[in-house]
Amino acid sequence: MSVLEIRDLQVSVKLPEGELKPILAGVTLTVRSGETHAIMGPNGSGKSTLAYSIAGHPKYEITGGTVTLDGQDVLAMTVDERARAGLFLAMQYPVEVPGVSVANFLRTAKTAIDGEAPKLRTWGADLKGAMERLGMDPAFAQRNVNEGFSGGEKKRHEIVQLELLKPKIAILDETDSGLDVDALRVVSEGVNRVKETTGIGTLLITHYTRILRYIKPDFVHVFVAGKIVEEGGPELAEKLEAEGYEHYVADVQQPGVATAA
């Protein structure tokens, strides 16, 4: 059983002139193995800031609170140490890595996380199988990471990584953005398959409820103005689908707190 504990997390972004602008206003959340938590909120509420702050993006400065994974201080770790500890981030906009093939990238990542290289006699089959399950042509393994990939192919590749790297906690930042109906179903099935086989804990960040038709959340958290303003079960997502975020935005007072992605 792994546990990601976020306690009163406060985050600011540094402006070009050096001033710190607050984004997260005290986020408290616990994600355990086998649980799926959906973070839902309007644009600019700070959802992606939460994801990237946990992952260690240098753009964001932690000004208060703690983040631990199985009791270890995540905020004291470098980005690569966080990955080796068991954190995984599927990015909203996956980056291209020219000159590095998908096969080399994934095998290098697997080696870094496991502390030893996967056996060549089984690795090829594992990679091919993961790609085929995500509806990716195995020939993509020889292409540069995300270079020339469509939006859907990039998102499928993110879930191939998830399946092969087997982290303890996965943070999926708007994995549904840019996906058509078929790709959304395939990607969601991939996430569900990883959860069923590994018991991973998942923090799913999204604007919309459509992905929640495929990935069923255990908990739903409404995120507005850099903090969680309401929590509940799957029924809360249905309420958001019917009513939207407008009344939450109107109710929240946020003196001095900026909006973010």
Disulfide bonds with the S-S distance in Angstrom:
none
